[in-house]
């Protein structure tokens, strides 16, 4: 099963790279334990939309 990251983690990963320009993408990915394709996907979403898509829970809560 693939790992799932919450929206805040994804946004923090993008901001981490932006605030640490001395680090390569590979170093950022190693530090965060994510793959480079995953990071680049999140980065592209953020650049295109200004936000990151996130799948929500499939559970429906009723009051």
Rosetta blueprint (number, residue, H / E / L):
1 X L
2 X L
3 X L
4 X L
5 X L
6 X L
7 X H
8 X H
9 X H
10 X H
11 X H
12 X H
13 X H
14 X H
15 X H
16 X H
17 X H
18 X H
19 X H
20 X L
21 X L
22 X L
23 X L
24 X L
25 X H
26 X H
27 X H
28 X H
29 X H
30 X H
31 X H
32 X H
33 X L
34 X L
35 X L
36 X H
37 X H
38 X H
39 X H
40 X H
41 X H
42 X H
43 X H
44 X H
45 X H
46 X H
47 X H
48 X H
49 X H
50 X L
51 X L
52 X L
53 X L
54 X L
55 X L
56 X L
57 X L
58 X L
59 X L
60 X L
61 X L
62 X L
63 X L
